[in-house]
Amino acid sequence: MRYLFYGVISLAFLFALLQYVPPKGIQSNPSAFIAGRDRFPLIIAHRGGRGIFPENTLAAFIGARAMGVDGVEFDLHLTRDSEVVVCHDPTIDRTSNGSGTIAQMTYDELKDFNYAYYFKDAEGKNPYLADPQSLPTFDQVLEVVKGMYLIIEIKESGINGAMVADRVVERLREEALLDKVLISSFNDEIVTYIQENYPQVKTSSGEKAITRYARLTAMQLGYFYKATDAAMSMPTTEYGVDLRKFNIVQGLKKRNMAVIYWTVNEPEEMKMLIDLKVDGIITDYPDVLKAIKNDLE
């Protein structure tokens, strides 16, 4: 019994000590997204602000920019003829009046549908039936959002994912826009591909990395998480576990990682994350978050 007691004490001492030891994977060249740390979190419009604009359309990105948000998040797919386009789903059925899989169609086959066809504004109306929105290419969106903070999610995997990554980095280099960009993917191998081939590009953690960090932190073993990304953009919950925790945020800050949460649409949850001093909040309703910011100033 005495040995068990000493063992428990030793473990408690070890856990306490680990809270003060510098963690693994401290980023020596932090992301510009950390600029939000000492001020209001960066307001990042999810798919351009899909709660108030038709998602991932030029209308959304133009509207978000005019609203004065800090940044936008959007998704990339590859067409059959290797055009990089901005769309969340692998198919066009949910957002357009067309039907089909992006990877199996050419851009010419895709572009003439209305990608705001099912949009409804706060009054239940769709002004874009008279102003149809084409499927935007990455280049077209980049022209609209230059200078803003960008979170670019690559939806493709494998060879196609690597091809999209190559094209994106090439264009960002040409436009000298790498400093305010994070590239992410739920496919961890794409994040790894970017890190290995473009070490100067800032990445946001993939799904497996987020899960690993959350589990280690929950067990008071966050010290052993070795960070390889400049940021962690994560949901507010993961497999039923609340990730909106002080120790979750602080563990990332100690590593010089930007802390970003998605998709946050409720005002009370926004205020909670503001109090946690996160770096960025991705929301469908940037107007709501902007109103909170104005009230606090």
ZAMARGU-4260 file (C-alpha; in steps of 0.2 Angstrom, whole numbers, plus 5000, padded with zeros to 4 digits):
<rodrens>
0) 5000/5000/5000 | 5014/5012/5004 | 5022/5009/4987 | 5006/5013/4979 | 5005/5029/4988
5) 5022/5034/4983 | 5019/5029/4966 | 5003/5040/4965 | 5013/5055/4973 | 5027/5052/4960
10) 5015/5053/4946 | 5006/5068/4952 | 5023/5077/4954 | 5028/5072/4936 | 5011/5078/4929
15) 5014/5095/4939 | 5032/5096/4933 | 5027/5094/4915 | 5015/5109/4916 | 5031/5120/4917
20) 5043/5111/4905 | 5044/5119/4888 | 5033/5107/4877 | 5039/5098/4861 | 5038/5106/4844
25) 5039/5125/4848 | 5037/5134/4832 | 5052/5146/4828 | 5044/5155/4814 | 5026/5158/4820
30) 5011/5161/4809 | 5004/5179/4806 | 4988/5172/4813 | 4995/5174/4830 | 4993/5193/4828
35) 4976/5190/4835 | 4982/5185/4851 | 4984/5202/4860 | 4968/5208/4852 | 4951/5203/4847
40) 4952/5186/4838 | 4953/5187/4819 | 4935/5186/4811 | 4936/5172/4798 | 4921/5170/4786
45) 4918/5151/4784 | 4916/5148/4765 | 4914/5167/4763 | 4901/5168/4777 | 4888/5154/4771
50) 4875/5160/4784 | 4873/5177/4775 | 4880/5174/4757 | 4880/5159/4745 | 4894/5148/4751
55) 4911/5148/4741 | 4905/5160/4728 | 4913/5176/4722 | 4897/5185/4729 | 4902/5178/4746
60) 4920/5183/4746 | 4916/5200/4739 | 4903/5203/4752 | 4914/5197/4766 | 4928/5208/4761
65) 4916/5223/4760 | 4910/5219/4777 | 4928/5221/4784 | 4931/5204/4790 | 4949/5199/4793
70) 4949/5183/4783 | 4940/5169/4774 | 4941/5150/4773 | 4937/5141/4758 | 4939/5123/4750
75) 4947/5117/4734 | 4943/5103/4722 | 4951/5097/4706 | 4941/5095/4690 | 4943/5082/4677
80) 4953/5094/4666 | 4964/5099/4681 | 4956/5116/4685 | 4957/5120/4704 | 4940/5126/4709
85) 4932/5132/4725 | 4918/5121/4732 | 4915/5112/4748 | 4907/5096/4742 | 4914/5083/4730
90) 4898/5085/4720 | 4888/5100/4714 | 4871/5094/4719 | 4869/5103/4736 | 4873/5120/4731
95) 4869/5121/4712 | 4855/5118/4700 | 4867/5105/4692 | 4872/5087/4696 | 4888/5078/4696
100) 4905/5075/4703 | 4918/5088/4701 | 4932/5076/4698 | 4922/5068/4684 | 4918/5084/4675
105) 4927/5098/4665 | 4927/5116/4671 | 4917/5120/4655 | 4904/5107/4660 | 4903/5114/4678
110) 4904/5133/4677 | 4887/5137/4669 | 4876/5131/4684 | 4870/5143/4697 | 4880/5139/4713
115) 4868/5150/4723 | 4853/5141/4717 | 4847/5135/4734 | 4853/5150/4744 | 4840/5159/4756
120) 4843/5175/4764 | 4836/5180/4781 | 4819/5184/4773 | 4819/5167/4764 | 4822/5175/4748
125) 4835/5171/4735 | 4842/5186/4726 | 4854/5176/4716 | 4841/5168/4705 | 4842/5184/4695
130) 4861/5185/4698 | 4867/5167/4696 | 4884/5163/4703 | 4896/5152/4693 | 4908/5140/4700
135) 4924/5150/4705 | 4941/5145/4701 | 4955/5147/4714 | 4963/5160/4703 | 4947/5170/4703
140) 4944/5169/4722 | 4962/5174/4725 | 4960/5190/4715 | 4946/5195/4727 | 4954/5190/4743
145) 4972/5196/4741 | 4978/5204/4757 | 4966/5195/4768 | 4970/5181/4780 | 4966/5165/4771
150) 4963/5147/4777 | 4963/5136/4762 | 4957/5118/4764 | 4962/5105/4751 | 4948/5092/4749
155) 4958/5081/4737 | 4969/5067/4743 | 4983/5057/4735 | 4990/5062/4719 | 4976/5075/4716
160) 4979/5082/4733 | 4997/5084/4730 | 4993/5092/4713 | 4981/5105/4721 | 4995/5109/4734
165) 5008/5112/4721 | 4996/5124/4711 | 4991/5133/4726 | 5009/5136/4733 | 5014/5141/4715
170) 5001/5154/4714 | 5003/5161/4732 | 5022/5163/4728 | 5018/5172/4712 | 5007/5184/4722
175) 5018/5185/4737 | 5004/5180/4748 | 5011/5166/4759 | 5013/5176/4775 | 4995/5177/4779
180) 4990/5160/4773 | 4987/5143/4782 | 4984/5127/4771 | 4974/5113/4779 | 4967/5097/4775
185) 4957/5083/4783 | 4969/5071/4774 | 4985/5071/4785 | 4995/5065/4771 | 4992/5081/4761
190) 4998/5092/4776 | 5013/5081/4777 | 5017/5083/4759 | 5016/5102/4760 | 5028/5102/4775
195) 5040/5090/4767 | 5040/5099/4750 | 5036/5117/4755 | 5043/5120/4772 | 5041/5139/4771
200) 5022/5136/4769 | 5012/5137/4785 | 5000/5123/4788 | 4986/5119/4800 | 4985/5103/4809
205) 4975/5088/4801 | 4962/5078/4809 | 4973/5065/4816 | 4984/5078/4824 | 4970/5087/4832
210) 4963/5071/4840 | 4980/5066/4846 | 4983/5083/4854 | 4966/5083/4862 | 4968/5065/4869
215) 4985/5069/4876 | 4980/5085/4884 | 4964/5077/4892 | 4976/5064/4900 | 4988/5078/4906
220) 5001/5072/4894 | 5000/5087/4882 | 5019/5089/4884 | 5022/5074/4873 | 5012/5081/4858
225) 5026/5086/4846 | 5019/5100/4835 | 5023/5101/4817 | 5011/5114/4811 | 5010/5133/4813
230) 4991/5132/4818 | 4978/5121/4825 | 4961/5125/4817 | 4949/5114/4827 | 4931/5110/4830
235) 4924/5115/4847 | 4920/5097/4851 | 4929/5081/4845 | 4920/5064/4848 | 4910/5072/4862
240) 4925/5080/4870 | 4924/5099/4873 | 4939/5107/4866 | 4935/5124/4872 | 4947/5122/4887
245) 4960/5134/4894 | 4973/5120/4894 | 4970/5116/4876 | 4972/5134/4871 | 4987/5137/4882
250) 4996/5121/4876 | 4996/5127/4859 | 5001/5145/4863 | 5016/5138/4872 | 5021/5130/4855
255) 5019/5147/4846 | 5004/5140/4837 | 4989/5150/4831 | 4973/5144/4840 | 4958/5144/4829
260) 4940/5137/4831 | 4926/5132/4819 | 4912/5133/4815 | 4906/5145/4829 | 4889/5153/4825
265) 4881/5156/4843 | 4885/5173/4851 | 4888/5165/4868 | 4900/5153/4861 | 4909/5167/4852
270) 4911/5176/4868 | 4918/5161/4877 | 4931/5159/4864 | 4935/5178/4865 | 4938/5176/4884
275) 4950/5161/4880 | 4960/5173/4869 | 4960/5162/4854 | 4968/5169/4838 | 4954/5166/4826
280) 4936/5161/4825 | 4928/5154/4809 | 4910/5157/4808 | 4895/5157/4795 | 4890/5173/4803
285) 4904/5186/4802 | 4891/5200/4804 | 4887/5193/4822 | 4905/5191/4827 | 4909/5209/4820
290) 4894/5216/4830 | 4901/5208/4846 | 4918/5216/4842 | 4910/5233/4840 | 4901/5231/4856
295) 4917/5228/4865 | 4927/5242/4858
</rodrens>
